[in-house]
Each structure stands twice: as C-alpha cells, then as structure tokens.
Amino acid sequence: MSFPKNSLSVPHEIDRIQRHFEGRLHQDCYIVGNGPSSAEVRLSDEQAENSVIFRANWFFLEQEKFYGDRVDGFFWSVDNAGLRDNLKEVQKLDQYKIDAFFQPFQASDLREKVVTASAAHLMPNFDHWAVIASNPTLARFMMGRPLPTQGMQMIAVAAILGFKRIHISGIDLYADMSQRYAWDVPDTVRQHLQEKDVAAGYEKKHSLDLDLHFLRAIRDQYEFELVGLSRMEIMAPFLNRTEVRSAEAKTIQAGNKGNVYVTMADGRYAIGAMALARSLATVSDVPLLVMHTDPYTPRLLRHLPNVSTLKVDPIDNPHNHGQSRFAGTFTKLRVFELLDYDRITFVDADCVMLKNIDDLFGLDGFLAAPDWGSELHIAFNSGVFSFTPSESLRNRVFSAIPHSHSSDGGDQGFLNVVFAADVKWLPVEYNTLKRLPVHHPNLVNISDVKVLHFVGENPWDTFQSKPEFTHLEAIWSSFMEKEDWRHAFWMNKSFISKRWGKNGKPAKTAEEKKISFEKRLNGYGPIRRTVVRWGDILLPDAVSKPLDRTLKRIGIL
C-alpha cells in the first residue's frame, strides 16, 4: 500500500531538490536503466567520482558495479515492500551508497496509515513526479495511461533540474525480446514481482510510442546534450552523439602494506570504533583496519577518516567457561593472520587514543601493558598489544587454541599463556584501564595516559552510568562527532528496545517466559490447558499472541 505525495507547492519541492544537488548541476549526469545494454558500459573511477549518477528499481542485482558504488539519485514509481526491504539491506551491508531517493508516494505496510520499518533507510526523500509536473507539457503525459517508463522520467527530471550533459545507458525500451534486464532475476526477488515485471517487452501500462513522444517533448522543452553510451538504436534520432565508456576493471595489487592499527568491531562495538578512529586521527596518520564478522559494520564506519574494514570468519572460543561475554573474543586472534603488514598494533574498540603511540612500530617482539585496574594483576591486558606478523607466529597462536587453557575464559587469559615467556612490558600509560585512575589515583596521572581503555560498562551505553567514571566518559564522548552520534542513537534505540520491555521493565528471558507460561497453565482445567498448550505449539506468534489477547479480553482465558 502507498499514499500519494500531494504537495501544496511544487516549486518548493523543486527548490529542495536543487539545493540537494547544489554545486553539482554543472557535472555530467549519468542515467542508467536496467536493460541488457547497461552491462556494455564501465565508468572509470574518475568519471564516476565527478558526475551525478541516477539508478532505478532493482539495479543492485547487477553482476558488477559498472557505474561505481555511489548512487546520487535512486528512482522508483511503484511501492514494493520487497524492494524496500532489499534497499534497506543493500545500504546496511554498504553495497551501495544511495544519497537520495525519488518516489511519487509514501510507502506503507498498512492500508489505513503510513507505517514502514524501512522509512529511515530511504532518506532524504523527494517527489520526482512533482518535478515533471512543473512543466505543463510534460505533466500532461503523467495524467493517464500509458505512463512514460522510469528511464524517461529520469531524463525529464535531469533536464528540468538543469543538467546540461546527460549520458544514458541501459534504457533499451525493451527492444531485446529475449531478456528484460541485464541480469537474471533470482527467485528471492521474483517472489516480489508480477509476471509483467519479468517478461520481455513492454507491459500494458507503458508503450514505446508514448516513451518516444515523451522524449521528443523533453528535447523540445529543454536545451541539453544527450549522449548515448550503449546500444539503444531506437533512440538514436534523439541523441546528440554516442560514446564508448569501457574503463579497465580494477585489479587489486598484493604486497607489503606498512604499519597498521587494528581493532575488532561487531554490533555496537562499531560505536566504540568510531571514537577510537576519531581519537587516532588526532594523533597519528597510521591507518586503522577494523576486523568484523557483522556484515553491517562497514556501512557504520565508512564516514570515518583513514579507516578500512576487513570481514573475517569467527573463531569459536573453546575456553569461555560458559561465559557468553567471552564467546566471540577469540575472533580478534585473526589479527595474527595479517601477514602483509610490517608491524601491527592491536587496540580494542572500547579504547581512545590520547597520545601518539607510533613508537611501538619501531620496536620488536610482543609488547603489552600490565592488567592494572581495581586490582594490580600479574598479567598483561590484551586490549593493546603490538607485534611483527609472521607465519611462524601465526602458527604458534592458532596451534595453541585447542590445547592451551585460558585463565579468564577469554582471549586475554589465552594470550597470557601463549606469550608468558616472551612478553615485553609497556608502561601502564599505553593501556590505562578506566578503573586504575579511580581506584589507584596515586599510581597514574590522566594527563600522562596514551590509551584510555573502557573495560566493563561501555561508554556508549547511555542507559546506564556510574558517577566515578563520568569524567573519563566525558573524554571518550569528546571524540564523537554528529554523524557518529546519529549511528549511536539508532543502534542504542534498537538495543534498548530489545533489552527492555514495556514501561521500562526489563524484557523477560526465554526461560522466564517459559516459567510464566507454565504457571498460567497450572491455573487452568485439563481441557483448557491442553487447548492452550497445543495452540502455543502449532500457531505462529503472529497468530497466537493476538488470539491469546482476545481470549483473555472476553474472559475465556
């Protein structure tokens, strides 16, 4: 279901869009359809970087990113819940960066009101039909059926906004009767489409004659250069010229990569990685590599300076002593597999860098600082360690995982066993746990601290606070910028809603729900108990919960 975007002021909507593209209307505009010929074109990095690119509908199904991974304007004219969900996932996975969405409707999951879980991922949002409606000649084409197809609508919008050189590709006007798109439609997408959406040729609500007539009208109304980049023979009479765009595919050069800081950030630890990256950028030019198993981490961190991401496979912790908080900690040991670097300094994502520690790259051996917090442990803390990668060191660490024990159940206890005889000790200022200046204020001065490590409660957990750490958390928060806080807001909102139930009460665990359910059953007679138990087993939650509420309301349960 969708609702039309009826606006009180079409000029106001056009002004919004022009302000969005302010300073870019002089650039070339590339309008890419999804026809088979779109795969004939490949833009160079420079061409993609210095242009405005419009894409449409299911474009992200393409086999390669022939036009780059930035989309300046995404266009669609019919609401499709499956497409919405895919667009949300595409952005969360950082497959494409979509800067603006153009649609003539408000998407909704309900018929009676606007409700959609994907709305926050489809912003900023503009009405491209309002742009077309600003020209009476073109508006007339939008007042009945058949309508101009999406590619034609994009050309009209670009011309009205003022782009003077428009390149088009993949707008094949369904000339290829054997294939509708430049890719095969997977079954997971086909289930969201009608037969007309996958069959070759024009569907009933569009027509070749009207598309060509509409293009003639656009060319008659506006002065711009229209350049064809792929085989679109039927449009040839309306093109100023044709060109070839066939840049060489990029190849990745392997080789030595110098020194690097590395961290591990999954889930909300990506918030910590933001503060770590910001703080690192203030004191060092050495890049930060963020390892992750969570596919959404790259998108959360792409706005940060001098940061790259690396997806790694998780490592099961055989020593976690039943503690869930240590279940994934062994994955950080993947850092020992990064053999292309001269030297690596690993820093936990709940740290911030207050002073430069690049001197660690000029040293040798395995370096770490003591695990001093509320107690002064005779061990090192694995939140910061520096080493020179090698195959022998990697093999030593990974061969020890199944056999060596871990005193604390986590990576720290394990590494203390592996490097017990080899560790070279760093001053505590290289990894100052937040508890140390609180419990041992005469042992360290915060002004001397190089790395501040927020073990325990995380500083981004805005729903809890301990007064003794407030002054330290203020240091952490000082590194966060507006875009970081925006991500932190939505991640914390999602986390809290899952952790807490209604009225601020903690949500019940699965075991607590089971006990509560059994107690309720014990209050029923044998027949009613049997009906409720089998209903709970056979019916999905989407059916059983509303039914349960209704039966309670009318007094049956």
Protein Blocks (a to p, Z undefined) as FASTA:
>chain_A
ZZddddfblklmmmmmmmmmgoilmpccddddfbfklmmpccdfklmmmcccddehjlmm
pfbdfkojadfbdcdfbdcfklmmmmmmmmmnomaccfbdcdfbdcdfbfkbccdfklmm
mcccddfklmmmmpmklmmmmmcccdddfklmmmmmmmmnopabdcdehiloomamkbfb
fbdcdfklmmmpcfklmmgcjdfkbcfklmmmmmmmmmmmpccddddfbdcfklmmmpfb
dcddddddddddeddebjadddddehjllmmmmmmmmmmmmmocbdcddddfbfklmmmm
mmpghiacddddddddfklnopaklmmmmmmmmmmmmmmbfbdcdddfkbccfbdcklmm
mpgcjdddddddfbccdbddfkbccddddfklmmmmmmmmmmmccfkopaklmmmmmmmm
moccddfkloccfklmmmmmmlpcfklpmbdcdehjafklmkbccfklmmmmmmmmmmpc
fklmmmmmmmmmmmmmmmpcehhiacddfklmmmmmmmmmmmpcfklmmmmmmmmmmpcf
klmmmmmmmmmmnomZZ
